[in-house]
Amino acid sequence: MSAGSADVVVIGSGIVGLGAAYAAVRRGLSVIVVDRTDAPVGASIRNFGHLCIGAQTGVARRHADTARELWLQLSREAGFWLRESGTLIAARHADELAVLESAASDGGIRMLETAHLLALAPVRPEGVLGGALIEPDLQVNPREAATAIVRRLASLGVEFRFRTAATGVATGRVDTTRGSIGAGTVVVAVNHDIDQLLPEAAERIGIQRCALDMMRVVADLPAPLTAPLLTGWSLVRYGRFAEVPETAALRARLHAERPELAALDLNQMYTQLPDGSLILGDSHAKAVQPGPFQPEGAFEAFLDEACELFQADRFRVLERWQGVYASGPEEFLDERPADGVLALAATTGIGMTCGLGLAESALSAHFQEALA
């Protein structure tokens, strides 16, 4: 059964899929987006809302810089909350300061004295040696941004077919549970479910799933948290910090002092939503199909670490959840499994930061090739 056609058919309504639809419709192309759910519900809403542009390097930084401009443009067009907050980093050990100072030498990261950091973040002054501000970074509310972008794209003429599962892709065609759609270009942007549509490619590349635990809490803080807040655990994860020589000593200390947190693959960071609640997290566990069971030890660790860091003695838990994203040997999946078929994903957990840029870059290159 034929279900119509479009110049571009996008499978998946997460940030990468929405970025692909935005790239296509801005070029005057007809676009259909199909998704098996009735709204974005995956990794694009289950995150910190932290757009960590200035901590990326290489291809990730190029995608992040492109994404930054697109986020700013979409926030104006779609009317969702966004702040040019930068990202704060609290340094509580000399080795953390050493990493920050080394990374800051390339610009875009401003070192902060202890008093300045304490004026921007309600953290306990005991043990804080200083910090830094990653200047280009942004923050959005992940619970509203994706759905606002859907509304904006629909107003531009993008057709959304929710509750419609893609069952197969080929050059010029997407098969779905509601019939086949003709497509000039197909974009597969289904995050970790790439193995459901393109199992051979997923297995060849080594794509698996990374499950992470997160929670939302409220606390009686003496002042707002003015920007996303990272800690030493974050410095060993993000490319710009992880690649400086000083990070080896920091990683060794963290793992020696807190092996239980290292076992969780902790990224101890925080964002504050407009309603004042805090998002805490996160842990990481990789497998082809991670189990659904969330150990309470991870959540206890989040709360213990938050109590030690912030000027609050008690946090009341509002929500807990499990996020899942695609994980692979490279930072991005950018494959062409067939003529006119693009498979795209951020595969290191930086989809919100880089996804719009990845989609724009991939679609731009594809259309230029088609004209050549």
C-alpha positions in Angstrom: 0.0 0.0 0.0 1.4 3.4 -1.0 1.4 6.1 1.7 2.6 9.0 -0.4 6.0 10.4 -0.9 8.4 13.2 0.0 11.7 14.6 -1.0 13.1 13.6 2.4 11.7 10.9 4.8 13.2 11.0 8.3 12.8 8.0 10.6 12.9 9.2 14.2 11.8 12.4 16.0 14.7 12.9 18.3 17.1 15.8 18.0 19.1 14.3 15.2 15.9 13.5 13.2 14.4 16.9 13.9 17.7 18.5 12.8 17.5 16.5 9.5 14.0 17.7 9.0 14.9 21.3 9.7 17.9 21.1 7.3 15.6 19.8 4.5 12.7 22.1 5.0 14.9 25.1 5.1 16.1 24.1 1.6 12.5 24.1 0.3 12.1 20.3 0.3 9.1 18.3 1.3 9.6 16.3 4.5 7.8 13.4 6.2 9.0 12.3 9.7 7.8 9.0 11.0 8.1 7.8 14.6 6.6 4.7 16.3 5.7 6.8 19.4 3.3 9.8 19.6 5.9 12.4 20.5 9.7 12.5 21.3 10.2 10.3 24.3 13.8 9.0 24.0 17.2 10.4 24.8 16.3 13.8 23.6 14.0 14.5 26.6 15.8 12.3 29.2 19.0 14.4 29.5 20.3 17.4 31.4 19.4 20.0 28.7 23.1 20.8 28.8 24.7 21.9 25.5 28.3 21.5 26.2 29.8 23.2 23.2 33.1 24.4 24.6 34.3 21.0 26.0 34.3 19.3 22.6 37.2 18.9 20.2 37.7 17.9 16.5 34.6 16.9 14.5 32.4 17.1 17.7 33.4 20.7 18.2 32.5 21.6 14.6 29.1 19.9 15.0 28.6 21.6 18.3 29.4 25.1 16.9 26.9 24.5 14.1 24.4 23.2 16.6 24.8 26.2 18.8 23.6 28.6 16.1 20.8 26.3 15.2 19.6 26.0 18.8 19.6 29.8 19.1 17.7 30.1 15.9 15.2 27.5 16.8 14.6 28.9 20.3 13.6 32.2 18.7 11.4 30.6 16.1 9.8 27.9 18.3 9.7 30.0 21.5 11.2 27.5 23.9 13.4 28.4 27.0 17.1 28.7 26.3 19.8 30.5 28.2 23.3 31.4 27.1 24.6 30.3 30.5 28.0 28.9 29.9 28.9 25.9 32.1 30.4 26.2 35.5 33.1 23.8 36.8 33.9 23.5 40.5 37.4 22.5 41.3 37.9 20.9 44.7 41.4 19.4 44.2 44.7 20.8 42.8 44.7 18.2 40.0 41.3 19.5 38.8 42.6 23.1 38.7 45.6 21.8 36.7 43.3 20.2 34.1 41.2 23.4 33.8 44.2 25.7 33.5 45.7 23.5 30.8 42.4 23.3 28.8 41.8 27.0 29.3 45.0 27.9 27.4 43.1 27.4 24.1 40.5 30.0 24.9 36.7 29.9 25.5 37.2 28.7 29.1 37.6 31.4 31.8 39.2 30.5 35.1 37.3 31.7 38.2 38.5 32.5 41.6 36.7 30.7 44.5 34.6 33.8 45.5 33.4 34.2 41.9 32.4 30.6 41.6 30.6 30.7 44.9 28.6 33.7 43.7 27.4 31.8 40.7 26.7 28.4 42.3 25.3 27.6 45.8 28.0 25.1 46.6 29.7 24.6 50.0 32.8 26.8 50.3 34.7 24.1 52.2 37.4 22.6 49.9 36.5 24.6 46.8 39.8 25.9 45.3 38.3 27.7 42.3 36.7 26.8 39.0 36.0 27.8 35.5 33.3 28.9 33.1 33.0 27.3 29.7 31.7 30.4 27.9 29.9 29.2 24.7 27.7 26.6 26.4 23.9 26.8 26.4 21.1 25.2 28.4 17.5 24.2 27.4 14.7 22.4 29.1 14.8 19.0 27.5 11.2 18.3 28.4 9.9 21.1 26.2 12.6 21.8 23.5 11.9 18.8 21.3 8.2 19.1 21.3 8.5 22.8 20.6 10.7 22.0 17.6 8.1 19.5 16.3 5.5 22.3 16.4 7.7 24.7 14.6 8.6 22.2 11.9 4.9 21.3 11.4 4.2 25.0 10.9 6.8 25.0 8.2 5.1 22.2 6.4 6.9 19.1 7.8 4.4 16.2 8.0 4.7 14.1 11.2 3.4 10.6 11.1 3.5 9.5 14.7 2.5 6.0 15.9 3.9 4.7 12.7 6.8 2.3 12.9 9.4 2.0 10.1 9.9 -1.7 9.2 12.4 -1.4 6.4 14.5 1.1 4.3 15.8 1.0 0.8 16.8 3.4 -1.9 13.8 5.5 -2.6 11.5 3.9 -0.1 10.6 3.5 3.6 8.3 0.7 4.5 6.1 1.4 7.6 3.2 -0.2 9.5 0.9 2.2 7.6 2.3 1.5 4.1 5.3 2.4 2.0 6.5 6.0 1.5 8.4 7.1 -1.5 11.5 9.1 -0.7 14.1 11.0 -2.6 16.4 10.7 0.5 15.9 8.6 3.6 17.4 9.6 6.9 17.6 6.9 9.6 17.9 8.8 12.9 16.6 6.2 15.5 19.5 6.5 18.0 20.2 3.1 19.7 17.5 1.3 17.7 19.7 1.4 14.6 20.1 -2.3 15.1 16.4 -2.8 14.5 16.4 -1.3 11.0 20.1 -1.8 9.9 21.3 -4.7 12.0 24.3 -5.6 9.8 25.6 -2.0 9.9 25.1 -1.8 13.7 26.9 -5.1 14.3 29.8 -4.2 11.9 30.3 -0.8 13.5 29.9 -2.1 17.0 26.9 -0.1 18.1 25.4 -1.0 21.5 23.3 0.8 24.0 24.4 2.9 27.0 21.9 3.1 29.8 22.2 5.8 32.4 20.4 6.6 35.6 19.2 10.2 36.4 16.9 11.9 38.9 15.1 15.2 39.5 15.1 16.7 43.0 14.2 19.8 44.9 16.3 21.3 47.7 16.2 24.5 49.8 19.3 26.1 48.2 20.3 29.6 49.3 20.6 30.9 45.7 19.9 29.6 42.2 22.4 27.6 40.2 23.1 30.0 37.3 24.5 27.5 34.9 25.0 23.7 34.4 27.6 22.6 36.9 30.4 20.0 36.3 32.8 18.4 38.7 36.1 16.5 38.4 34.3 13.4 37.3 33.1 15.4 34.2 36.6 16.4 33.3 37.7 12.9 32.6 34.8 12.4 30.2 34.7 15.4 27.9 37.2 15.5 25.0 38.8 18.9 25.6 39.6 18.0 29.2 40.3 14.3 28.7 43.0 14.9 26.2 45.2 17.2 28.2 48.2 15.4 29.9 47.1 16.5 33.4 43.9 14.4 33.2 45.7 11.1 33.7 46.6 12.0 37.3 43.1 13.2 38.0 41.6 10.0 36.7 44.0 7.9 38.7 43.1 9.7 41.9 39.3 9.6 41.4 39.4 5.9 40.7 41.7 5.1 43.6 39.7 7.2 46.1 36.2 6.4 45.0 36.2 3.0 43.1 32.5 2.6 43.8 31.8 5.8 41.8 34.2 4.8 39.1 32.3 1.5 38.8 29.1 3.5 38.1 31.1 5.4 35.4 29.9 8.5 37.1 29.5 11.9 35.5 28.7 14.0 38.5 26.9 17.1 37.1 23.8 19.2 37.7 21.4 21.5 35.9 18.6 23.6 37.3 15.3 23.8 35.4 13.2 27.0 35.3 10.9 25.6 38.0 13.9 25.4 40.4 14.3 21.7 40.5 17.7 20.1 39.9 18.6 17.3 37.5 21.2 15.0 39.0 23.3 12.3 37.4 24.5 10.3 35.8 25.7 6.7 35.6 26.6 4.7 32.5 26.3 0.9 31.7 26.8 -0.4 28.2 25.4 -3.6 26.6 23.7 -4.6 23.4 20.5 -4.6 25.5 21.0 -3.2 29.0 18.6 -4.6 31.7 15.8 -2.4 32.8 16.6 -2.7 36.5 18.1 0.4 38.1 20.3 -0.2 41.2 19.4 2.0 44.1 23.1 2.4 44.9 23.5 4.8 41.9 20.7 7.1 43.2 22.1 7.0 46.7 25.5 8.0 45.3 23.9 10.9 43.4 22.2 12.2 46.5 25.3 11.7 48.7 27.5 13.6 46.3 24.9 16.4 45.9 24.7 16.8 49.7 28.5 17.0 49.9 28.7 19.6 47.2 25.7 21.9 47.6 24.6 24.1 50.5 21.6 21.9 51.3 21.3 19.1 53.8 18.3 17.3 52.2 17.1 16.7 48.7 13.6 15.5 48.0 13.3 13.2 45.0 10.7 14.0 42.5 11.5 11.6 39.7 13.9 8.9 38.7 14.4 7.6 35.1 16.6 5.6 32.8 18.0 7.1 29.7 19.4 5.1 26.8 21.5 6.3 23.9 23.6 4.7 21.1 27.2 4.0 22.0 29.9 3.1 19.5 33.7 3.2 18.9 33.5 6.7 17.4 31.8 9.9 18.5 29.3 9.7 15.6 27.6 7.3 13.3 27.4 8.8 9.8 26.8 5.9 7.4 25.4 5.5 3.9 24.0 1.9 3.9 22.4 2.4 0.5 22.2 5.0 -2.2 20.1 7.9 -0.9 20.0 6.5 2.6 21.8 8.2 5.5 22.1 6.7 9.0 23.0 9.3 11.6 23.5 9.2 15.4 25.6 10.7 18.1 27.3 7.7 19.7 29.0 9.1 22.8 26.1 10.8 24.7 26.5 14.2 23.2 23.4 14.2 21.0 21.8 17.3 22.5 25.1 19.2 22.1 26.0 18.0 18.6 22.9 16.4 17.0 21.6 19.4 15.1 25.1 20.1 13.8 25.6 16.4 12.7 22.3 16.5 10.8 23.0 19.8 9.1 26.5 18.7 8.1 25.3 15.3 6.8 22.4 16.7 4.8 24.4 19.6 3.4 27.1 17.2 2.2 24.5 14.8 0.7 22.7 17.5 -1.2 25.9 18.9 -2.6 26.9 15.4 -3.8 23.5 15.1 -5.4 24.1 18.3 -7.4 27.7 17.4 -8.4 
